[in-house]
Amino acid sequence: MRQSRFTEEQIIAILAEQERGLKTAEVCREHGISPTTFYKWKAKYGGLDVSDARKLKSLETENARLPPGRRRYEDGAGRAPAGQS
């Protein structure tokens, strides 16, 4: 997987700019990202603060190391995989 140019902290700061009232197109142009990228980030990181993003990243890293049948969480929302408790 390709590494992002932006850290989770930077992504959350970019999303916060839009939440403070700047237009989405203006924020995207300012940071050199597409609106599609912005809305993907918003779906993944919207409503998170920096500490939550770090926890999400550590869970994703842990899941990448575990074999598929042993993964704790399949998505970033903390829900167990379908069919498992």
C-alpha positions, -999 to +999 in steps of 0.1 A: +000+000+000+012+035-009+022+058+019+003+090+023+020+124+020+000+134+051+000+121+086-032+114+105-026+146+125-024+167+093-055+150+078-075+158+109-063+195+108-073+197+071-108+183+080-111+208+108-104+237+084-135+227+064-155+223+096-146+258+106-164+271+076-140+271+047-154+257+014-143+222+006-130+232-029-109+259-012-094+235+013-086+209-014-069+235-036-049+249-007-035+214+002-033+200-033-058+171-028-088+161-048-123+164-034-126+126-036-096+122-013-111+148+010-144+129+013-126+096+018-106+111+046-138+126+061-155+092+060-125+076+078-113+104+102-144+126+105-152+133+141-119+119+154-093+138+174-056+131+172-055+105+200-084+086+184-065+085+150-034+071+167-055+043+183-071+036+149-036+034+133-023+010+160-054-013+155-049-012+117-012-021+121-020-049+146-047-063+122-022-063+093+001-085+113-025-110+124-038-138+101-073-132+087-091-155+111-075-139+142-081-102+134-097-082+162-115-055+141-121-054+104-131-018+103-120+014+120-153+018+139-143-009+164-170-033+153-162-070+152-163-088+119-197-101+108-205-134+124-180-130+152-185-115+187 
